Amino acid sequence: MAVKEILDRRFLRCAEESTGDAESRGLPPDLIEKAARRLGIVALTYAAAYPIAYGSFRIVDFGGGTGGSFLELPDFVAAAFIAVSIGFFFFARSGIVSDRQLLDVGLVYGVVAAAGIDTHLLWGMWPEGSMISGISWVAVWIVFVPLIVPSTTGKVLVTSLLAASTTPLLYAIGQANGATPLGNMTPMFVANYVCVAIAVAGSRVVFSLGSDLGDARRMGSYQLVEKLGAGGMGEVWKAEHHMLARPAAIKLLSTSPGTSSGGTGPERQRLEREVQATAQLRSPHTVEVYDYGLTEDGRFYYVMELLDGLDLEELVERHGPVPAERAVHILRQVCHSLAEAHARGLVHRDIKPANIFLCRYGQDVDFTKVLDFGLVKRAGELSRGDAKLTEVGGFAGTPAYGSPESAGGEADEADPRSDLYSLGCVAHWLLTGRTVFEASSPMLMLVQHLHQEPKAPSHFTEADIPPDLDELILSCLAKDPEQRPSSADELSQQLRFIELGTAWSTERAQQWWAKH
């Protein structure tokens, strides 16, 4: 009953949000966050500029000896507006309210700041009987604020009218307190209200552009929030589901899969089969796929779980090679993922450090996830005729980690042992911080995989690598697939029985994550 009540409340809350203030939800979260940060900077700039302008009025006699008198602005009033701006800066940085709420508070601050400008200008030294016309700094502020604080038309209209009205209001207060009449200020009042119309029109354009961007980033039930990375095949974004609190990651392919929007070409069908096949995998060490679809411009995307950590490429580049016991710990988890995929007739074909993610997963650390089954193919399915891959020379995968049979284009069928060769290359990278072969071009790299014999990892490092581990990695790197371990399960078992000086324990992993 409690669970049902919670779900009912969440549903009602979402329904209320969907029927109320829909326009304000049109802005993507990252644009709102950036606007909130800019708002704090604007407040700090205002606080710095105010004493400069206030001081100039105290020094320069604008009356010019014409006999004009004025009601001098007390120092504590100027200090109050400066303090309010500084306080708002720290409030904006405090995180007390959400970014969206901060923008609403920012509109109110805009009215207060306009009053501060008017107070400074009207309690100044003006020649008696002069005609005051033109555009004041308040008018500039009225136009400026909605560009920094994008909001709905109604909110901008109300706050802009209030800001424009501070000029006649404070002028009236000044006259009531004995200030010398400032002449006919009607032209300045009119200019303020004209700028209100400009501000409303400008805010509609800014908000519309932001909303259009939000619509463009909407992938089915998910909204793109922040770009996490980009590569040759596409981009990865952090995303949020419209109804669920669970965050996700979206892989968005760079180009449309050979069809127009909504088309059903063979390339799109292949991608759909791959994602559907990956979604069936249940190994905890395989990234979980939630959904997939096609954008309005025909780009294919799929939604997966969002992970907290770093991939093996970044791990080694930032922190150096890992000890043998940690490498074995990681490799066995990858074997768990590949074993299930291979048992279901799927071959990854792009095993490399960038596609293996080391993360915090619940209470676990050093938990490994295999990513990006974007090149996955069923074992026994012909590799030829793959249009997307032939465009890059007919090679499936990454040259530094590709098997000889893939490099030479000799394999008519996808073979699970190609993944084991690539995993041997990953093991070499983990232990040494360098690839099995190094070449000046991808083509030369492929030639080396075809014809050059690899050297054991211990040849490139002074770290303690057990001879059995050296030998096992070299067996994975055999040119002939028949000489490699027969399966990922067999490789995992051989890794299990390697004699290591010390074990990679949970305590050691937690210490590493706490430090780094």
C-alpha positions in Angstrom: 0.0 0.0 0.0 2.9 2.4 0.8 4.6 1.7 -2.5 1.3 2.3 -4.4 0.8 5.6 -2.5 4.3 6.8 -3.4 3.8 5.9 -7.1 0.4 7.6 -7.1 1.9 10.8 -5.6 4.8 10.7 -8.2 2.2 10.3 -11.0 0.1 13.2 -9.7 3.2 15.4 -9.4 4.2 14.7 -12.9 0.7 15.3 -14.2 0.6 18.7 -12.4 3.9 19.6 -13.9 2.7 18.6 -17.4 -0.3 20.9 -17.1 1.3 23.8 -15.4 4.0 26.2 -16.6 4.9 24.1 -19.6 6.7 26.9 -21.2 9.3 27.1 -18.3 10.1 23.4 -18.7 11.1 24.0 -22.3 14.7 25.0 -21.4 17.2 22.2 -21.2 18.7 21.8 -17.7 22.2 22.6 -18.8 21.1 26.0 -20.2 19.3 26.7 -16.9 22.4 25.8 -15.0 24.6 28.1 -17.1 22.1 31.0 -16.8 22.1 30.5 -13.0 25.9 30.8 -12.9 25.8 33.9 -15.1 23.3 35.5 -12.8 25.7 35.3 -9.9 28.5 36.9 -12.0 26.1 39.7 -13.0 25.3 40.4 -9.3 28.9 40.6 -8.4 29.7 42.9 -11.3 26.8 45.1 -10.3 28.2 45.2 -6.7 31.6 46.3 -8.1 30.2 48.9 -10.5 27.9 50.6 -8.1 30.5 52.2 -5.8 32.4 53.5 -8.8 29.4 55.2 -10.3 28.2 56.4 -6.8 31.7 57.8 -6.1 31.8 59.7 -9.4 28.5 61.5 -8.6 30.0 62.5 -5.2 33.1 64.0 -6.8 31.7 65.7 -10.0 29.3 68.6 -9.6 26.8 68.1 -12.4 24.9 71.2 -11.3 27.6 73.3 -13.0 26.9 76.2 -10.7 23.5 76.8 -12.2 21.9 76.9 -8.8 20.4 73.4 -8.8 20.0 71.7 -5.5 19.7 68.0 -4.7 18.8 65.5 -2.0 22.1 63.7 -1.5 22.0 59.9 -1.4 23.1 58.7 2.1 26.1 56.4 2.1 24.2 53.7 4.0 21.6 53.5 1.1 24.3 52.9 -1.5 26.0 50.4 0.8 22.7 48.5 1.2 22.3 48.0 -2.6 26.0 46.8 -2.8 25.4 44.4 0.1 22.2 43.0 -1.5 24.1 42.3 -4.7 27.0 40.6 -2.9 24.6 38.6 -0.8 22.7 37.5 -3.9 26.0 36.4 -5.5 26.7 34.0 -2.5 23.0 32.9 -2.5 23.3 32.0 -6.2 26.4 29.9 -5.4 25.0 28.3 -2.3 22.8 25.7 -3.9 20.0 26.4 -1.4 17.4 26.5 -4.2 17.3 24.8 -7.6 18.7 26.5 -10.7 15.2 27.0 -12.0 14.0 28.6 -8.7 17.1 30.8 -8.7 16.2 32.2 -12.1 12.8 33.3 -10.6 14.6 34.9 -7.6 17.0 36.5 -10.1 14.1 38.3 -11.8 13.1 39.8 -8.4 16.7 40.8 -7.9 16.6 42.5 -11.2 13.8 44.8 -9.9 15.7 45.6 -6.8 18.8 46.3 -8.8 16.8 48.7 -11.1 15.7 50.5 -8.0 19.3 50.9 -6.9 20.2 52.4 -10.3 17.3 54.8 -10.1 18.1 55.8 -6.5 21.6 56.6 -7.5 20.5 58.6 -10.6 17.6 60.6 -9.1 19.2 61.5 -5.8 21.9 63.3 -7.8 23.0 66.7 -8.8 20.8 68.0 -11.7 20.6 71.5 -13.1 17.4 73.1 -11.9 14.6 73.2 -14.5 16.5 71.1 -17.0 14.8 68.7 -19.5 15.8 65.1 -18.6 15.3 62.8 -21.6 16.9 59.9 -23.4 17.6 56.4 -22.2 18.7 55.8 -18.6 20.8 52.9 -17.3 17.6 51.5 -15.9 16.3 51.0 -19.5 19.5 49.2 -20.4 19.1 47.0 -17.4 15.5 46.2 -18.3 16.6 44.9 -21.7 19.7 43.1 -20.3 18.2 41.1 -17.5 15.9 38.8 -19.6 18.8 37.9 -21.8 20.7 36.7 -18.8 17.7 35.2 -17.0 15.6 33.4 -19.6 12.0 33.0 -18.4 8.4 32.9 -19.5 6.8 35.9 -21.2 4.5 36.6 -18.2 7.3 36.7 -15.6 9.5 38.9 -17.8 6.6 41.3 -18.5 5.7 41.7 -14.8 9.2 42.2 -13.5 10.2 44.5 -16.4 7.2 46.7 -15.7 8.1 46.8 -12.0 11.7 47.8 -12.9 10.5 50.5 -15.3 8.1 51.9 -12.7 10.9 52.4 -10.1 11.9 55.6 -12.0 8.6 57.5 -11.6 8.1 56.0 -8.1 11.4 57.1 -6.8 11.1 60.5 -8.5 7.8 61.0 -6.6 9.4 60.0 -3.3 12.3 62.4 -3.9 9.9 65.3 -4.6 8.0 64.4 -1.4 11.3 64.7 0.6 12.2 68.1 -0.8 14.3 67.3 -3.7 14.5 70.1 -6.3 12.2 69.3 -9.3 14.2 67.6 -12.0 12.3 69.1 -14.9 10.2 67.3 -17.4 11.3 63.6 -17.1 8.4 62.2 -19.1 10.6 61.2 -22.1 12.8 59.1 -19.8 9.7 57.4 -18.3 8.4 56.6 -21.8 11.8 55.2 -22.8 11.7 52.8 -19.9 8.4 51.4 -20.9 9.4 51.1 -24.5 12.4 49.0 -23.3 9.9 46.8 -21.5 8.4 45.9 -24.8 11.9 45.3 -26.3 12.8 43.1 -23.3 9.6 41.0 -23.6 10.2 40.5 -27.3 13.8 39.6 -26.8 13.0 37.2 -24.0 10.5 35.4 -26.2 13.2 34.9 -28.9 15.8 33.7 -26.3 13.3 31.4 -24.6 12.0 30.0 -27.9 15.6 29.2 -29.0 16.2 27.4 -25.8 12.9 25.5 -26.0 13.7 24.5 -29.6 17.1 23.2 -28.4 15.3 21.3 -25.6 12.9 19.7 -28.2 15.9 18.8 -30.4 17.5 17.0 -27.5 14.4 15.0 -26.6 14.9 11.3 -27.3 11.7 9.5 -26.8 11.0 9.6 -23.1 14.5 11.0 -22.4 15.9 14.5 -22.3 19.6 15.1 -23.1 21.2 17.0 -20.2 25.0 17.1 -20.7 27.5 15.8 -23.2 29.8 13.3 -21.7 32.0 12.6 -24.6 32.3 12.2 -28.4 34.0 9.8 -30.8 34.2 8.7 -34.4 30.8 6.9 -34.2 28.8 9.4 -32.2 28.3 11.2 -28.9 27.4 10.1 -25.4 25.1 12.3 -23.3 23.8 12.2 -19.8 20.1 12.0 -19.9 17.0 12.1 -17.7 13.8 10.2 -18.0 10.6 12.4 -18.0 8.9 10.3 -15.4 11.6 8.3 -13.6 14.3 9.7 -11.3 16.9 7.2 -12.7 19.7 8.9 -14.8 20.8 7.3 -18.0 23.4 7.7 -20.8 22.5 8.0 -24.4 24.7 7.0 -27.3 23.8 9.1 -30.3 25.3 8.0 -33.6 27.0 10.6 -35.7 25.0 10.0 -38.9 21.7 8.6 -39.8 21.8 4.8 -40.4 21.5 5.1 -44.2 17.8 6.0 -44.2 15.6 9.0 -44.0 13.8 9.8 -40.8 11.5 7.0 -40.0 12.9 4.8 -42.8 13.4 1.1 -42.5 16.7 0.6 -44.4 18.9 -2.5 -43.9 21.4 -0.5 -41.8 18.8 0.6 -39.3 17.4 -2.9 -39.1 20.9 -4.2 -38.3 21.4 -1.6 -35.6 18.0 -2.5 -34.1 18.9 -6.2 -34.0 22.2 -5.4 -32.3 20.6 -3.3 -29.6 17.9 -5.8 -29.1 20.4 -8.6 -28.8 22.5 -6.6 -26.3 19.4 -5.8 -24.2 19.0 -9.5 -23.7 22.3 -9.9 -22.0 22.1 -10.2 -18.2 25.7 -10.4 -17.1 26.2 -7.7 -14.4 29.4 -6.9 -16.2 27.6 -5.9 -19.4 26.3 -2.4 -19.7 22.5 -2.5 -19.4 20.5 -1.2 -22.3 17.1 0.5 -21.6 15.8 1.7 -24.9 16.6 2.7 -28.4 15.0 4.8 -31.2 15.5 7.2 -34.1 15.7 11.0 -33.8 13.7 13.3 -36.1 16.6 13.8 -38.4 17.1 10.0 -38.7 20.0 9.5 -36.2 19.9 6.2 -34.3 20.4 6.3 -30.5 20.2 3.9 -27.7 19.8 4.4 -23.9 21.9 2.7 -21.4 22.7 2.9 -17.7 24.8 5.8 -16.5 28.1 4.7 -14.8 30.3 6.4 -12.3 34.0 5.8 -12.9 36.5 5.8 -15.8 37.4 3.5 -18.7 40.6 1.5 -18.8 42.2 3.9 -21.3 41.8 6.8 -19.0 42.8 4.7 -16.0 46.2 3.8 -17.4 46.8 7.3 -18.9 46.1 9.0 -15.6 47.4 6.6 -13.1 49.9 4.3 -15.0 49.9 0.5 -15.5 48.1 -1.6 -12.9 49.6 -4.4 -10.9 49.1 -7.9 -12.2 46.6 -8.9 -9.5 44.4 -6.0 -10.4 44.7 -6.7 -14.1 43.5 -10.3 -13.5 40.6 -9.0 -11.4 39.5 -6.8 -14.2 40.0 -9.3 -17.0 38.0 -12.0 -15.3 35.0 -9.6 -15.1 35.3 -8.9 -18.8 35.4 -12.6 -19.5 32.1 -13.0 -17.6 30.4 -10.5 -19.9 31.9 -12.0 -23.1 31.1 -15.6 -22.0 27.4 -14.8 -21.9 27.5 -12.8 -25.2 29.4 -15.6 -26.9 27.0 -18.2 -25.5 24.1 -16.3 -27.1 26.0 -16.2 -30.4 27.2 -12.5 -30.2 30.7 -11.3 -30.9 31.6 -7.8 -29.6 34.3 -7.1 -32.3 35.5 -3.9 -30.6 37.0 -4.9 -27.3 39.5 -2.1 -26.3 40.3 -0.1 -23.1 37.9 2.7 -24.0 35.1 0.2 -24.1 35.7 -1.3 -20.7 34.6 0.8 -17.8 35.8 0.6 -14.2 33.2 2.0 -11.8 31.6 2.3 -8.4 28.5 0.2 -8.6 26.3 0.4 -5.6 28.6 -0.6 -2.7 31.2 -2.2 -5.0 34.3 -0.6 -6.4 36.5 -1.8 -9.2 33.4 -3.2 -10.8 33.9 -3.7 -14.5 31.3 -3.1 -17.3 31.8 -3.9 -21.0 30.4 -1.0 -23.1 29.5 -0.2 -26.7 28.3 -3.3 -28.4 27.8 -1.1 -31.4 29.8 -3.4 -33.7 28.3 -6.6 -32.2 27.6 -9.4 -34.8 26.2 -12.8 -34.4 28.7 -15.6 -34.6 28.4 -17.3 -38.0 27.0 -14.1 -39.6 29.1 -13.0 -42.7 31.3 -10.0 -42.0 31.3 -9.0 -45.7 28.7 -6.6 -47.0 28.6 -4.5 -43.8 28.2 -1.1 -45.5 29.1 1.0 -42.4 32.4 -0.9 -41.9 33.5 -1.1 -45.5 33.4 2.7 -45.6 36.5 2.6 -43.3 38.3 -0.1 -45.2 36.4 -3.2 -44.2 38.0 -3.5 -40.8 35.7 -3.9 -37.8 37.1 -2.5 -34.6 40.1 -0.5 -33.5 43.5 -1.2 -35.2 45.5 -1.2 -32.0 43.3 -4.0 -30.6 42.1 -5.8 -33.7 42.7 -9.5 -34.4 44.8 -10.7 -37.3 41.8 -12.3 -39.0 39.8 -9.0 -38.8 42.9 -7.0 -39.9 43.4 -9.1 -43.0 39.7 -9.3 -43.9 40.2 -13.1 -44.2 37.5 -14.1 -41.8 34.2 -14.8 -43.5 32.4 -15.2 -40.1 32.5 -13.4 -36.8 34.5 -15.5 -34.4 34.3 -15.2 -30.5 38.1 -15.9 -30.4 38.6 -12.5 -32.1 37.3 -10.9 -28.9 39.9 -12.9 -26.9 42.7 -11.6 -29.0 41.5 -8.1 -28.4 41.2 -8.8 -24.7 44.9 -10.0 -24.8 45.7 -6.6 -26.2 43.8 -4.9 -23.4 45.7 -7.0 -20.8 49.0 -5.9 -22.4 47.8 -2.2 -22.1 46.8 -2.6 -18.5 50.2 -4.1 -17.5 52.6 -1.9 -19.6 50.7 1.3 -20.5 51.4 0.7 -24.2 49.8 -1.2 -27.0 51.1 -4.6 -28.3 52.4 -2.9 -31.4 53.2 0.7 -32.1 53.0 2.2 -35.6 52.7 5.6 -37.3 49.5 4.7 -39.1 46.4 2.4 -38.6 47.3 0.5 -41.7 50.8 -0.3 -40.4 49.3 -1.3 -37.1 47.1 -3.8 -38.9 50.1 -5.2 -40.8 51.9 -5.8 -37.6 48.9 -7.7 -36.1 49.0 -9.8 -39.3 52.7 -10.6 -39.5 54.7 -9.5 -36.4 55.1 -11.7 -33.4 54.2 -9.9 -30.1 56.4 -9.7 -27.1 55.4 -10.6 -23.6 54.2 -7.7 -21.4 57.2 -8.3 -19.0 59.5 -7.2 -21.8 58.3 -3.6 -21.5 58.1 -3.2 -17.7 60.0 -3.8 -14.6 56.8 -4.6 -12.7 56.4 -8.1 -11.3 54.4 -10.0 -13.9 54.0 -13.8 -13.3 55.4 -15.9 -16.1 52.1 -17.8 -16.3 50.3 -14.5 -17.0 52.9 -13.6 -19.7 52.3 -16.9 -21.3 48.5 -16.7 -21.1 48.5 -13.2 -22.7 50.7 -14.4 -25.5 48.4 -17.3 -26.1 45.5 -14.9 -26.5 47.7 -13.0 -29.0 48.3 -16.0 -31.2 47.9 -15.4 -34.9 46.0 -18.6 -35.3 42.6 -18.5 -33.5 42.9 -22.3 -32.8 45.9 -21.6 -30.6 44.0 -19.2 -28.4 41.9 -20.2 -25.4 38.8 -21.8 -26.8 36.3 -19.6 -24.9 36.0 -16.7 -22.5 35.1 -19.2 -19.7 38.3 -21.1 -20.3 40.3 -17.9 -20.3 38.7 -16.8 -17.0 39.6 -20.2 -15.4 43.2 -19.9 -16.5 43.4 -16.4 -15.1 41.9 -17.7 -11.8 44.7 -20.2 -11.3 47.6 -17.9 -12.0 49.9 -17.7 -9.0 49.9 -14.0 -7.8 52.1 -12.6 -5.1 49.1 -10.8 -3.4 45.4 -10.7 -4.1 43.6 -7.7 -5.3 41.3 -7.4 -2.3 38.2 -5.3 -1.7 40.2 -3.4 0.9 42.9 -2.5 -1.6 40.3 -1.5 -4.2 38.5 0.8 -1.7 41.7 2.4 -0.7 42.6 3.1 -4.3 39.2 4.7 -5.0 39.3 6.7 -1.8 42.7 8.1 -2.8 42.0 8.8 -6.5 
